[in-house]
Amino acid sequence: MRLSHILAGAVAALSLAAPALAQDTVAIVGGRVLTGTSVIEGGTVVIRDGKIVSVGAGAAPSGARVIDATGKVVAPGFVAVDSGLAGTEVGAVSGTNELRNSANTLSAAFDISYGLDPWSFTLPVARLGGITRAVVVPQHPGSSGGHVHEDETAGAGDGGYQTPGLFAGQAAVIDLGQDANILVKPRVAMVAPFGEAGADIAGGARGAQFVLFKETMAEVRLYARNKSAYERAGLRDLSLSRADLEALIPVANGSMPLIVSVHRASDIQQVLRLAREEGIKLILDGAEEGWLVAGDIAAAGVPVLLNPISNLPSDFEMRAARMENAAALNAAGVVIAIKGNEGSTHRAREARYNAGNAVSHGLPYGAAIAALTVNPARIFGMGGQFGQIAPGAAADVVVWSGDPLEPLSQASAVFIDGVEQPLTSRALLLRDRYRQQTPMPPAYRN
């Protein structure tokens, strides 16, 4: 094999891992600017030092690098919610899955941020779909495509701890920038399954899970009030490890939101009731039958992470699933965020397609854009920091060839924290390598 071929392959591979270089000042001019909350025709977006400096109808500042977006659309980078990005590589290879933990001594305390891979091949693919940030969540039996095995039911396991725990662990926010420091904020929310999956964990009945959850919160509060007694073994035995008890204190006092996977309308009502009784801050995940109780969800001020194309009655939890769910929830005043497909990892980029489908079934266009950008940031307590084109926000900006909710539109420029990202992925590199009309692939030529 020629040395030139070896060097060319090495350069191509490293191009996915080497950090991009930031520009001093960039002005994106002439495009239709979707700020996340409004629209500016022929606007100018100015980026400097990783932040958005200004947005409006003014001219580009002197000395700025100018990107002509005339005839194009400029939008905030999309935020993938309920995602597995950087946490898993190949679904069939368990060694690449950092999203799930089965140790009964560590459930709520499972911190997903320590297993994230900045060099995951899933990140460049998602970037090409306009995704610049993600909320990465632990998996559990109620996750997308998840199911409960016979050994995933309640009981006292090793050490007397719950087996498995009611909680899957803690979510993290990442950016998809091409560098080694993708973690934005760890421990942004706790994750737990309810409905059928949660009932199976608790022993088979929904009522059992709710009682077990309330008892768990009581133990957490008892521990928080009596840590010194716990240290000297002066407190009764508790069903959780110390690490899990500590991790659940913010949930019990309402400072950390609990992402609850739930689908059936009656389960949603009971979860809302539980939150009122326990003082828990909720985020609903799924809520396929949410439209039936949209008023209750809105009155409780609880946001929803949903997939608007989940409209098939695949089981008895989703008998009333319909394509108008997103529109109905939004019309009731519920803050929604739109997910990608199949765990929002390899198909995270399809969130924009899902948003387009929601628009075709009654969701206002502006609400669909907000559900991909500004709403996720607000839901996870980071409003104003990203997800919108506004002065002071992170410069996560994507220039689109057309309407970003139109599948044929492509990203022509992607900025994350003001750094322009390469528009490539491993899949594209392999395509380019092997589509050459030669007798043998480049790696096999002399």
C-alpha positions as CSV (number, residue, x, y, z in Angstrom):
1,M,0.0,0.0,0.0
2,R,1.4,3.4,-0.9
3,L,2.3,5.7,2.0
4,S,0.2,8.5,0.5
5,H,-2.9,6.4,0.8
6,I,-2.1,5.6,4.4
7,L,-1.6,9.3,5.2
8,A,-4.8,10.3,3.3
9,G,-6.8,7.8,5.3
10,A,-5.4,9.0,8.6
11,V,-6.1,12.6,7.8
12,A,-9.7,11.8,6.8
13,A,-10.2,9.8,10.1
14,L,-8.7,12.5,12.3
15,S,-10.8,15.2,10.6
16,L,-13.8,13.9,12.6
17,A,-11.9,14.2,15.9
18,A,-9.8,17.3,15.5
19,P,-11.3,20.5,17.1
20,A,-12.6,23.1,14.7
21,L,-11.1,26.7,14.8
22,A,-13.3,29.6,16.0
23,Q,-13.7,32.7,14.0
24,D,-13.3,36.2,15.6
25,T,-16.5,37.7,14.3
26,V,-19.0,36.1,11.9
27,A,-22.0,37.8,10.4
28,I,-24.7,35.7,8.7
29,V,-26.7,38.1,6.5
30,G,-29.7,38.2,4.3
31,G,-31.5,35.1,5.5
32,R,-34.9,34.4,7.0
33,V,-34.0,34.3,10.7
34,L,-36.1,32.0,13.0
35,T,-35.0,33.2,16.5
36,G,-37.0,30.5,18.3
37,T,-39.6,33.0,19.4
38,S,-40.0,35.2,16.3
39,V,-39.1,35.6,12.6
40,I,-36.9,38.3,11.0
41,E,-36.9,38.6,7.2
42,G,-33.5,39.5,5.7
43,G,-31.9,39.5,9.1
44,T,-28.3,39.7,10.3
45,V,-26.9,37.4,13.0
46,V,-23.6,38.5,14.5
47,I,-21.4,35.9,16.4
48,R,-18.4,36.7,18.5
49,D,-16.5,34.8,21.2
50,G,-18.9,31.9,21.2
51,K,-22.0,34.0,21.8
52,I,-24.6,35.8,19.7
53,V,-23.8,39.5,19.8
54,S,-26.8,40.8,17.9
55,V,-29.7,39.8,15.7
56,G,-31.7,42.2,13.6
57,A,-31.9,44.0,10.2
58,G,-28.6,45.8,10.5
59,A,-25.5,45.5,8.3
60,A,-22.5,43.2,9.1
61,P,-19.9,44.9,11.3
62,S,-16.7,46.0,9.7
63,G,-14.0,43.2,9.6
64,A,-16.5,40.4,10.1
65,R,-16.4,37.2,8.1
66,V,-19.7,37.4,6.1
67,I,-21.8,34.4,5.3
68,D,-24.5,35.2,2.7
69,A,-27.7,33.4,3.6
70,T,-29.9,35.1,1.0
71,G,-32.7,32.8,0.1
72,K,-31.9,30.5,3.0
73,V,-33.2,30.0,6.6
74,V,-31.1,30.7,9.7
75,A,-32.3,28.9,12.8
76,P,-31.1,28.0,16.3
77,G,-29.5,24.7,16.6
78,F,-32.0,22.0,17.5
79,V,-31.9,20.3,20.9
80,A,-32.4,16.5,21.0
81,V,-34.4,15.5,24.1
82,D,-34.8,12.0,25.6
83,S,-31.6,11.2,23.7
84,G,-28.9,8.5,23.7
85,L,-26.4,10.6,21.8
86,A,-22.7,10.0,22.9
87,G,-24.1,7.3,25.3
88,T,-24.3,4.4,22.9
89,E,-22.8,3.4,19.6
90,V,-24.3,0.0,18.4
91,G,-27.5,-1.2,19.8
92,A,-26.6,-4.8,19.4
93,V,-23.3,-4.4,21.2
94,S,-23.9,-4.1,25.0
95,G,-20.3,-2.9,25.6
96,T,-21.0,0.3,23.7
97,N,-24.1,1.1,25.8
98,E,-23.4,3.5,28.7
99,L,-27.1,4.4,29.1
100,R,-28.2,1.6,31.4
101,N,-27.1,0.3,34.7
102,S,-28.4,-2.8,36.4
103,A,-26.6,-2.7,39.8
104,N,-29.2,-2.6,42.6
105,T,-26.9,-0.7,44.9
106,L,-26.8,2.2,42.4
107,S,-30.0,3.4,40.6
108,A,-30.9,7.0,41.2
109,A,-27.3,7.9,41.7
110,F,-26.3,6.6,38.3
111,D,-24.7,9.6,36.6
112,I,-24.7,9.2,32.9
113,S,-22.3,12.0,32.3
114,Y,-19.2,9.9,33.2
115,G,-19.8,7.5,30.3
116,L,-20.3,10.0,27.4
117,D,-18.1,9.7,24.4
118,P,-17.2,12.9,22.6
119,W,-15.8,10.9,19.6
120,S,-19.0,8.9,19.1
121,F,-19.9,8.4,15.4
122,T,-23.5,9.3,16.2
123,L,-22.6,13.0,16.9
124,P,-21.5,14.1,13.4
125,V,-24.6,12.5,11.9
126,A,-26.9,14.4,14.3
127,R,-25.0,17.6,13.6
128,L,-25.8,17.3,9.9
129,G,-29.5,17.2,11.0
130,G,-29.1,20.6,12.7
131,I,-28.8,19.2,16.2
132,T,-26.3,21.1,18.4
133,R,-27.3,20.1,21.9
134,A,-28.9,17.1,23.5
135,V,-30.4,16.0,26.8
136,V,-29.0,12.5,27.3
137,V,-31.1,10.2,29.5
138,P,-30.5,6.8,31.1
139,Q,-32.5,3.9,29.7
140,H,-35.0,1.8,31.6
141,P,-37.6,-0.8,30.8
142,G,-40.0,1.9,29.7
143,S,-37.6,3.5,27.3
144,S,-38.1,3.5,23.6
145,G,-38.5,-0.1,22.6
146,G,-37.8,-1.2,26.2
147,H,-39.5,-4.1,27.9
148,V,-39.3,-5.7,31.3
149,H,-37.5,-9.0,31.8
150,E,-38.5,-11.6,34.5
151,D,-35.6,-10.4,36.7
152,E,-36.7,-6.8,36.5
153,T,-39.4,-6.9,39.1
154,A,-39.4,-5.6,42.6
155,G,-38.0,-7.2,45.6
156,A,-35.1,-7.1,48.0
157,G,-31.9,-7.9,46.2
158,D,-28.3,-8.1,47.3
159,G,-27.8,-6.1,50.5
160,G,-31.5,-5.7,51.0
161,Y,-31.7,-2.9,48.4
162,Q,-34.6,-2.5,45.9
163,T,-34.0,-4.8,42.8
164,P,-34.2,-3.1,40.4
165,G,-34.6,0.5,41.6
166,L,-37.6,2.6,40.6
167,F,-35.1,5.2,39.2
168,A,-33.0,4.8,36.0
169,G,-30.5,7.6,36.9
170,Q,-29.7,11.2,36.1
171,A,-29.7,12.9,32.7
172,A,-27.1,15.3,31.3
173,V,-27.0,18.1,28.8
174,I,-24.2,18.0,26.1
175,D,-23.3,20.0,23.1
176,L,-22.3,18.3,19.9
177,G,-19.3,20.4,19.2
178,Q,-16.2,18.8,17.6
179,D,-14.1,18.8,20.7
180,A,-13.4,16.6,23.8
181,N,-15.5,18.8,26.2
182,I,-19.1,18.1,25.3
183,L,-20.6,18.1,28.8
184,V,-22.6,21.2,29.4
185,K,-24.3,20.3,32.6
186,P,-24.6,16.9,34.5
187,R,-27.5,15.8,36.7
188,V,-30.2,18.0,35.1
189,A,-33.0,15.6,35.9
190,M,-33.9,12.2,37.4
191,V,-35.5,9.6,35.3
192,A,-38.1,7.0,36.2
193,P,-40.6,4.8,34.4
194,F,-44.3,4.8,35.3
195,G,-47.3,3.2,33.8
196,E,-47.0,-0.5,32.7
197,A,-43.2,-0.5,32.8
198,G,-43.1,1.0,36.3
199,A,-45.8,-1.3,37.6
200,D,-43.8,-4.3,36.4
201,I,-40.8,-3.1,38.3
202,A,-42.8,-2.6,41.4
203,G,-44.3,-6.1,41.3
204,G,-47.0,-5.9,38.6
205,A,-49.5,-3.4,39.7
206,R,-49.6,0.4,39.2
207,G,-50.8,1.0,42.8
208,A,-47.8,-0.9,44.1
209,Q,-45.4,1.5,42.3
210,F,-47.1,4.6,43.6
211,V,-47.0,3.3,47.2
212,L,-43.4,2.3,46.8
213,F,-42.5,5.7,45.3
214,K,-44.1,7.5,48.2
215,E,-42.3,5.3,50.7
216,T,-39.0,6.0,48.9
217,M,-39.6,9.7,49.1
218,A,-40.3,9.4,52.9
219,E,-37.1,7.5,53.4
220,V,-35.1,10.1,51.4
221,R,-36.6,12.9,53.6
222,L,-35.9,10.9,56.8
223,Y,-32.3,10.4,55.7
224,A,-31.9,14.1,54.8
225,R,-33.1,15.1,58.3
226,N,-31.0,12.5,60.1
227,K,-27.7,12.1,58.3
228,S,-25.7,12.1,61.5
229,A,-27.9,9.3,62.9
230,Y,-27.4,7.4,59.7
231,E,-23.7,7.7,60.0
232,R,-23.6,6.2,63.4
233,A,-26.1,3.4,62.4
234,G,-28.8,5.0,64.6
235,L,-31.4,5.1,61.9
236,R,-33.7,2.2,60.8
237,D,-32.7,0.2,57.7
238,L,-33.5,2.0,54.5
239,S,-34.3,0.4,51.1
240,L,-31.8,2.5,49.1
241,S,-28.0,2.9,49.3
242,R,-26.5,6.0,50.6
243,A,-25.6,7.2,47.1
244,D,-29.2,6.8,45.9
245,L,-30.5,8.6,49.0
246,E,-28.2,11.5,48.4
247,A,-29.1,11.7,44.7
248,L,-32.8,11.8,45.4
249,I,-32.7,14.7,47.9
250,P,-33.1,17.3,45.1
251,V,-36.0,15.3,43.7
252,A,-37.7,15.1,47.1
253,N,-37.3,18.9,47.7
254,G,-38.4,19.8,44.2
255,S,-35.2,21.3,43.0
256,M,-34.5,18.6,40.4
257,P,-37.2,17.6,37.9
258,L,-38.3,14.0,37.5
259,I,-38.7,12.8,33.9
260,V,-41.6,10.3,34.1
261,S,-42.2,8.0,31.2
262,V,-45.9,7.6,31.0
263,H,-48.4,7.1,28.2
264,R,-52.0,6.3,29.3
265,A,-54.3,9.2,30.2
266,S,-55.3,7.8,33.5
267,D,-51.6,7.2,34.4
268,I,-50.9,10.8,33.6
269,Q,-53.6,11.9,35.9
270,Q,-52.3,9.8,38.7
271,V,-48.7,11.0,38.2
272,L,-49.9,14.6,38.4
273,R,-51.7,13.8,41.6
274,L,-48.5,12.1,43.0
275,A,-46.5,15.2,42.1
276,R,-49.0,17.5,44.0
277,E,-48.9,15.2,47.1
278,E,-45.2,14.9,47.2
279,G,-44.1,18.3,45.9
280,I,-42.3,16.8,42.9
281,K,-41.3,18.8,39.9
282,L,-42.4,16.7,36.8
283,I,-41.5,16.4,33.1
284,L,-43.8,14.0,31.2
285,D,-42.1,11.8,28.6
286,G,-44.3,10.2,26.0
287,A,-47.8,11.2,27.0
288,E,-49.3,9.7,23.8
289,E,-52.8,10.1,25.4
290,G,-52.0,13.5,26.8
291,W,-54.5,15.2,24.6
292,L,-57.3,13.6,26.6
293,V,-56.1,15.3,29.8
294,A,-54.4,18.4,28.2
295,G,-56.2,20.7,30.6
296,D,-54.9,18.9,33.6
297,I,-51.4,18.9,32.3
298,A,-51.5,22.6,31.5
299,A,-53.1,23.5,34.9
300,A,-50.2,21.7,36.7
301,G,-47.6,23.6,34.6
302,V,-45.9,20.3,33.6
303,P,-44.0,20.2,30.3
304,V,-44.1,17.2,27.9
305,L,-41.4,15.5,25.8
306,L,-43.2,13.8,22.9
307,N,-43.0,12.1,19.5
308,P,-45.9,13.6,17.5
309,I,-45.9,10.7,15.0
310,S,-46.5,8.1,17.8
311,N,-50.1,7.5,16.7
312,L,-50.5,3.7,16.7
313,P,-52.3,1.8,19.5
314,S,-49.4,-0.5,20.0
315,D,-50.6,-1.6,23.4
316,F,-53.4,-0.8,25.9
317,E,-51.4,2.2,27.2
318,M,-51.8,4.0,23.8
319,R,-55.3,3.2,22.7
320,A,-56.1,6.9,22.1
321,A,-52.7,7.9,20.5
322,R,-53.2,10.3,17.6
323,M,-51.2,12.6,15.3
324,E,-52.9,15.7,16.7
325,N,-51.5,15.1,20.2
326,A,-48.8,17.8,19.9
327,A,-51.3,20.4,18.6
328,A,-53.9,19.7,21.3
329,L,-51.3,20.0,24.1
330,N,-49.9,23.2,22.7
331,A,-53.4,24.7,22.3
332,A,-54.1,23.9,25.9
333,G,-51.0,25.8,27.0
334,V,-48.6,22.9,27.6
335,V,-44.9,23.5,26.9
336,I,-43.8,20.7,24.6
337,A,-40.5,19.5,23.2
338,I,-40.4,17.2,20.2
339,K,-38.2,14.0,20.2
340,G,-36.5,12.1,17.4
341,N,-37.1,8.4,16.7
342,E,-36.0,5.1,18.3
343,G,-34.3,6.6,21.3
344,S,-33.2,9.7,19.5
345,T,-29.7,8.4,18.9
346,H,-29.0,7.2,15.4
347,R,-32.3,8.8,14.3
348,A,-32.1,11.9,16.4
349,R,-31.9,14.0,13.3
350,E,-35.5,13.0,12.4
351,A,-36.9,15.2,15.1
352,R,-37.3,18.0,12.5
353,Y,-39.3,15.6,10.3
354,N,-41.5,14.8,13.3
355,A,-42.0,18.5,13.9
356,G,-43.0,18.9,10.3
357,N,-45.6,16.2,10.6
358,A,-47.0,17.9,13.8
359,V,-47.4,21.1,11.7
360,S,-49.4,19.2,9.1
361,H,-51.7,18.0,11.9
362,G,-52.4,21.4,13.5
363,L,-49.4,22.5,15.4
364,P,-48.5,26.1,14.5
365,Y,-45.2,26.4,12.7
366,G,-43.7,28.7,15.3
367,A,-44.6,26.3,18.1
368,A,-42.9,23.5,16.2
369,I,-39.7,25.5,15.9
370,A,-39.9,26.4,19.6
371,A,-40.4,22.7,20.5
372,L,-37.1,21.9,18.9
373,T,-35.1,24.9,20.2
374,V,-36.2,27.3,23.0
375,N,-38.6,24.9,24.8
376,P,-36.1,22.2,25.6
377,A,-33.7,24.8,27.1
378,R,-36.5,26.2,29.2
379,I,-37.8,22.8,30.3
380,F,-34.4,21.9,31.7
381,G,-33.7,25.2,33.4
382,M,-31.3,26.6,30.9
383,G,-33.6,29.1,29.1
384,G,-31.6,32.0,27.5
385,Q,-28.4,30.0,27.5
386,F,-29.0,28.1,24.2
387,G,-31.9,27.2,21.9
388,Q,-32.5,30.7,20.6
389,I,-30.9,33.4,18.5
390,A,-30.8,36.2,20.9
391,P,-28.0,38.4,22.3
392,G,-26.0,36.6,25.0
393,A,-27.1,33.1,24.1
394,A,-24.6,30.4,22.9
395,A,-23.9,30.8,19.2
396,D,-25.6,27.5,18.2
397,V,-26.7,28.5,14.7
398,V,-27.6,26.5,11.6
399,V,-28.0,27.9,8.1
400,W,-30.5,25.8,6.1
401,S,-30.9,25.6,2.3
402,G,-34.7,25.9,2.9
403,D,-37.4,25.3,5.5
404,P,-35.7,23.2,8.2
405,L,-38.9,21.2,8.7
406,E,-38.7,20.1,5.1
407,P,-36.8,16.8,4.7
408,L,-35.0,17.9,1.5
409,S,-33.5,21.0,3.2
410,Q,-29.9,20.6,4.1
411,A,-27.6,22.4,6.6
412,S,-25.0,24.5,4.7
413,A,-23.3,25.8,7.9
414,V,-23.5,24.7,11.5
415,F,-22.0,26.7,14.4
416,I,-21.8,25.4,18.0
417,D,-20.6,27.9,20.6
418,G,-19.5,30.1,17.7
419,V,-17.3,27.4,16.2
420,E,-18.1,26.3,12.6
421,Q,-18.5,22.5,12.4
422,P,-17.4,20.3,9.6
423,L,-20.3,19.0,7.4
424,T,-19.2,15.4,7.3
425,S,-19.6,12.1,9.1
426,R,-18.1,8.7,9.0
427,A,-20.9,7.5,6.8
428,L,-20.2,10.3,4.2
429,L,-16.4,9.5,4.3
430,L,-17.1,5.8,3.6
431,R,-19.5,6.8,0.8
432,D,-16.9,9.0,-0.8
433,R,-14.2,6.4,-0.4
434,Y,-16.0,3.5,-2.0
435,R,-18.1,5.2,-4.7
436,Q,-15.0,5.8,-6.8
437,Q,-15.1,3.8,-10.0
438,T,-11.9,1.9,-9.6
439,P,-11.2,-1.9,-9.9
440,M,-10.3,-2.1,-6.2
441,P,-11.2,0.1,-3.2
442,P,-8.4,2.6,-2.3
443,A,-7.2,0.6,0.7
444,Y,-6.5,-2.4,-1.5
445,R,-4.6,-0.6,-4.3
446,N,-0.8,-0.9,-4.5
